[in-house]
Amino acid sequence: MDIKEIQSLIKFVAKSGASEVKLEVEDLKITIKTGNSTPETTIIQAAAPVAAAPQVVTQAQPVAQPAAQAPVTESNTADDNSKYITVKSPIIGTFYRKPSPDKPNFVEVGTEIKAGDTVCVIEAMKLFNEIESEVSGKIVKVLVDDSSPVEFDQPLFLVDPS
C-alpha cells in the first residue's frame, strides 16, 4: 500500500463519518481515528495476522452504522423526489464523470439517456468499470462529486423517466 492509497483512505474515512477504522493488509496495520479536528493515523509494521481478524470484524459494525444512517436522511429527500428514479452505484470505488481527464462528461443535468447508456465510470482496484443506466429518461441531478469515493448502493444520479 503506497502513500497515495493511504491518503485516499484517510479522506474516504473522514467523509464517511466513521469515528475509527482499522485495516490490516499483510504486514501493514493502519488505524484511522477521526475527531473534532484532523484525522489521526497510526501505522504499525509487522502486525500479527491472528490479532487482526477480530479487529476487522468489530470495526465492520461501526462503519456500517453511518452507512445505514445515510439512507434515512436520503429517504426524506426521496419523498420530495419520489417521481424520479435513482441510479445507484453497483460497486465500491472512486466515481468519475468522464472516461478520461481530457474528455467531456458522460452525462450532464438535462441529458436524455436510454437504458444501456454509460453514465459514469467507477474505479475499483485499478479497474475502470463503466456504469450503464438501467432506465431511460432525463438526468435531473448528479448526486456525487467527480473523483469522490462511493459506497455500494449509493445514489449517483436522479433520472426523470417521463
C-alpha positions in Angstrom: 0.0 0.0 0.0 1.6 3.3 -1.1 1.2 6.8 0.5 -1.4 7.9 -2.1 -3.7 5.0 -1.3 -3.3 5.7 2.4 -4.1 9.4 1.8 -7.2 8.4 -0.2 -8.3 6.1 2.6 -7.9 8.9 5.2 -10.1 11.2 3.0 -12.7 8.5 2.5 -12.9 7.8 6.2 -13.2 11.5 7.0 -16.1 11.9 4.5 -17.9 8.7 5.7 -18.4 10.0 9.2 -16.9 6.9 10.8 -15.1 7.7 14.1 -12.5 4.9 13.8 -11.4 2.4 11.1 -8.7 -0.3 11.4 -7.3 -2.0 8.4 -4.7 -4.7 8.1 -3.1 -5.8 4.8 -0.4 -8.4 5.0 2.3 -6.9 7.3 0.8 -3.4 7.4 -1.7 -2.3 10.1 -3.5 1.1 9.8 -5.8 2.7 12.3 -7.6 5.9 11.4 -9.4 7.9 14.0 -11.4 11.0 13.2 -12.4 13.5 15.8 -13.3 17.2 16.0 -10.1 18.3 14.4 -8.0 16.4 11.8 -7.8 12.7 11.3 -5.2 10.8 13.3 -3.4 8.0 11.6 -1.3 5.3 13.2 0.8 2.9 11.1 2.5 -0.2 12.6 4.6 -2.6 10.6 4.7 -6.4 11.2 1.3 -6.8 12.8 0.2 -10.3 13.8 -2.5 -11.6 11.5 -4.3 -13.6 14.2 -5.0 -10.4 16.2 -6.3 -8.7 13.1 -9.3 -10.9 12.4 -11.3 -9.9 15.5 -10.4 -6.2 15.0 -11.7 -6.2 11.4 -14.9 -7.9 12.4 -15.6 -5.5 15.3 -14.8 -2.5 13.1 -17.2 -3.6 10.4 -20.1 -2.8 12.6 -19.4 0.9 13.4 -18.5 1.6 9.7 -21.9 0.0 8.7 -23.9 2.2 11.1 -23.1 5.6 9.4 -23.9 4.0 6.0 -27.2 2.8 7.4 -28.0 6.3 8.8 -27.3 8.0 5.5 -30.3 6.5 3.6 -32.6 7.7 6.4 -31.7 11.3 5.6 -31.9 10.5 1.9 -35.4 9.0 2.3 -36.6 12.4 3.5 -35.4 13.9 0.2 -36.6 10.9 -1.7 -40.2 11.9 -0.7 -39.6 15.2 -2.5 -38.1 13.4 -5.5 -40.5 10.4 -5.5 -41.2 10.8 -9.2 -37.5 10.3 -10.0 -35.6 7.1 -10.4 -32.2 6.8 -8.6 -29.2 5.3 -10.4 -27.1 3.7 -7.7 -23.5 2.5 -7.5 -23.2 -1.3 -8.1 -19.7 -1.3 -6.5 -17.4 0.4 -4.1 -14.8 2.6 -5.7 -14.0 6.1 -7.0 -16.7 7.9 -9.1 -15.6 9.6 -12.3 -18.0 11.5 -14.6 -15.5 11.4 -17.6 -13.8 8.5 -19.4 -10.5 10.4 -19.1 -9.5 13.9 -17.9 -9.4 15.3 -21.4 -12.8 14.0 -22.4 -16.3 15.5 -21.7 -18.6 14.2 -19.0 -20.7 11.1 -19.9 -23.9 13.0 -18.9 -24.9 16.4 -17.6 -28.1 17.6 -15.9 -30.7 17.7 -18.7 -29.1 14.9 -20.8 -31.5 12.4 -22.3 -30.3 8.8 -21.6 -31.5 5.4 -22.7 -31.2 2.1 -20.9 -27.7 0.8 -21.5 -26.1 4.3 -21.9 -22.9 4.8 -19.9 -23.5 7.4 -17.2 -20.1 7.3 -15.3 -17.1 5.2 -14.5 -16.2 3.7 -11.1 -12.6 2.8 -10.4 -12.2 -0.2 -8.1 -8.8 -1.8 -7.6 -7.2 0.0 -10.6 -10.0 -1.3 -12.9 -12.4 1.2 -14.5 -16.0 -0.1 -14.6 -18.4 1.6 -16.9 -21.8 2.1 -15.2 -24.7 1.8 -17.5 -28.2 3.2 -16.9 -30.9 0.7 -16.4 -33.6 3.3 -17.2 -34.4 5.8 -19.9 -35.1 9.4 -19.1 -33.5 12.7 -18.4 -30.8 13.4 -15.8 -32.2 15.7 -13.2 -29.4 15.8 -10.6 -25.9 14.5 -10.2 -25.6 13.4 -6.5 -21.8 12.7 -6.3 -18.8 15.0 -7.0 -16.3 13.9 -9.6 -13.4 11.8 -8.2 -15.2 11.0 -5.0 -15.3 7.7 -3.2 -18.7 5.9 -3.4 -20.2 3.0 -1.5 -22.2 0.1 -2.8 -25.8 1.1 -3.5 -25.0 4.8 -3.0 -27.3 7.1 -5.2 -25.3 8.6 -8.1 -28.0 10.3 -10.3 -31.6 11.2 -10.3 -33.4 10.4 -13.5 -36.8 11.7 -14.6 -38.4 8.7 -16.6 -41.1 10.8 -18.2 
